[in-house]
């Protein structure tokens, strides 16, 4: 068992993201909630420390996380919302932060360089 030098972040969709998904997929917000489900992409982020607080980390990472979340639904960036600031991110997502990650796997971790096919 190994502790990984990363924290874990889950971005949980709020109403603006759900409404955006519904509009893109031409479905109701209730249908979008069902489609989004509870299985969320999980992001390994730099270690959480009091000096490296969540807002500071989100300021650096929110565009990349926003991009991954939007790309899951629409590849065409022209259809993405223009504002993808930290303030917009906080309106669109709630964040669960888990500062300790323990690796119980026995195989090497397979790392991809992009969001790739992170399904819901």
C-alpha positions as CSV (number, residue, x, y, z in Angstrom):
1,X,0.0,0.0,0.0
2,X,1.4,3.4,-1.1
3,X,0.4,6.9,-0.5
4,X,0.4,8.9,-3.7
5,X,1.8,12.4,-3.8
6,X,-1.4,13.8,-5.2
7,X,-4.8,14.9,-3.9
8,X,-8.1,13.8,-5.5
9,X,-10.7,16.2,-6.8
10,X,-14.2,15.5,-8.0
11,X,-16.1,18.2,-9.8
12,X,-19.9,17.6,-9.2
13,X,-22.1,19.4,-11.7
14,X,-24.4,22.2,-10.6
15,X,-27.5,23.6,-12.3
16,X,-25.6,25.7,-15.0
17,X,-23.6,22.7,-16.2
18,X,-26.6,20.4,-16.1
19,X,-28.6,23.0,-18.1
20,X,-25.8,23.4,-20.6
21,X,-25.6,19.6,-21.1
22,X,-29.3,19.4,-21.5
23,X,-29.2,22.2,-24.2
24,X,-26.4,20.5,-26.1
25,X,-28.0,17.1,-26.0
26,X,-31.5,18.4,-26.6
27,X,-32.9,16.9,-23.5
28,X,-34.6,18.0,-20.3
29,X,-32.5,18.9,-17.2
30,X,-33.9,15.9,-15.5
31,X,-32.8,13.7,-18.4
32,X,-29.3,15.4,-18.3
33,X,-29.1,14.6,-14.5
34,X,-29.8,11.0,-15.2
35,X,-27.3,10.9,-18.1
36,X,-24.6,12.6,-16.0
37,X,-25.2,10.0,-13.2
38,X,-23.1,9.7,-10.1
39,X,-20.0,8.4,-11.7
40,X,-17.8,11.4,-12.1
41,X,-14.3,11.8,-13.5
42,X,-11.8,12.0,-10.7
43,X,-8.8,14.3,-11.0
44,X,-5.4,13.7,-9.4
45,X,-4.1,17.2,-8.6
46,X,-1.0,18.5,-6.8
47,X,-0.8,17.7,-3.1
48,X,-3.1,19.7,-0.9
49,X,-1.3,21.7,1.8
50,X,-2.4,24.7,3.9
51,X,0.0,26.8,1.7
52,X,-1.5,25.4,-1.5
53,X,-5.2,26.0,-0.6
54,X,-8.1,24.9,-2.7
55,X,-8.8,28.2,-4.2
56,X,-5.2,28.7,-5.3
57,X,-5.2,25.2,-6.8
58,X,-8.5,25.7,-8.5
59,X,-7.3,29.0,-10.0
60,X,-4.5,27.1,-11.7
61,X,-6.6,24.0,-12.6
62,X,-10.1,25.2,-13.3
63,X,-9.6,25.7,-17.1
64,X,-8.2,22.3,-17.6
65,X,-10.9,20.6,-15.5
66,X,-13.6,22.8,-17.3
67,X,-12.2,21.7,-20.6
68,X,-12.3,18.0,-19.7
69,X,-15.9,18.3,-18.4
70,X,-17.1,20.2,-21.5
71,X,-15.2,17.9,-23.9
72,X,-17.1,14.9,-22.6
73,X,-20.2,16.3,-24.1
74,X,-19.2,18.5,-27.0
75,X,-15.9,18.4,-28.9
76,X,-16.6,21.7,-30.8
77,X,-15.1,24.4,-28.6
78,X,-17.2,27.0,-30.4
79,X,-20.2,25.6,-28.5
80,X,-18.5,25.9,-25.2
81,X,-19.3,28.8,-22.8
82,X,-17.0,31.7,-23.3
83,X,-16.5,32.4,-19.6
84,X,-14.5,29.6,-18.0
85,X,-13.0,31.6,-15.1
86,X,-12.7,30.4,-11.5
87,X,-15.9,32.2,-10.7
88,X,-17.8,30.4,-13.5
89,X,-16.3,27.1,-12.5
90,X,-17.6,27.6,-8.9
91,X,-21.1,28.4,-10.3
92,X,-21.0,25.3,-12.6
93,X,-19.4,22.7,-10.2
94,X,-19.2,21.8,-6.5
95,X,-15.8,20.3,-5.6
96,X,-15.0,17.3,-3.4
97,X,-11.4,17.4,-2.3
98,X,-9.7,14.4,-0.8
99,X,-6.1,15.3,0.3
100,X,-4.8,11.7,0.8
101,X,-4.7,9.2,-2.0
102,X,-3.7,5.6,-1.2
103,X,-2.8,3.3,-4.1
104,X,-4.0,-0.3,-3.4
105,X,-3.3,-1.5,-7.0
106,X,-0.6,-3.9,-7.8
107,X,-0.1,-3.0,-11.5
108,X,1.6,0.1,-12.8
109,X,-0.6,3.1,-13.4
110,X,-1.5,3.6,-17.0
111,X,-1.2,7.4,-17.7
112,X,-2.7,9.2,-20.7
113,X,-1.8,12.7,-21.6
114,X,-5.3,14.1,-22.2
115,X,-8.8,13.8,-20.9
116,X,-9.4,11.1,-23.5
117,X,-12.5,9.0,-23.2
118,X,-13.5,9.7,-19.6
119,X,-17.0,8.4,-19.7
120,X,-19.8,9.2,-17.3
